[in-house]
């Protein structure tokens, strides 16, 4: 049996994780998603809910909302390919349960809830080209951060 055909068949069927680099080729050429870092963070670009009340009153947010799942792509590589390599869902939203309650101080009148989750920074290499740093955000289902604003 031709070793090149055997190797090509194996590569086409499996993804390989080596030293933080995931290799899984699409039909035409090898594509590599390399994770640079992953950390807990808050997505301030996606407020889930807001509550307003005068000073001394309690503001409460308690409900399920759809938080945006961000996955940046490059070189025509699909969102589903990148999400699979990162180990996250390719769905655009995730249901997040918000539960915040604060007594409004004199200098604040708004309570805003934001999704918290895992932020992943990575690059994509395809056909000999490497993207700049890309980002994905995976909201956690029961993790939110609430802040008071004027």
Secondary structure, DSSP 4 states (H G I P E B T S, - for coil): --HHHHHHHHHHH--EEETTEEE---SSS-EEEEEEEEEEEEEEEEEEEEEE--TTSEEEEEEEEEEEPEE---TT--HHHHHHHHTS---SEEEEEEEEEEEPPTT--EEEEEEEEEEEEEEEEETTEE---EEEEEEEEEEEEEEEE-
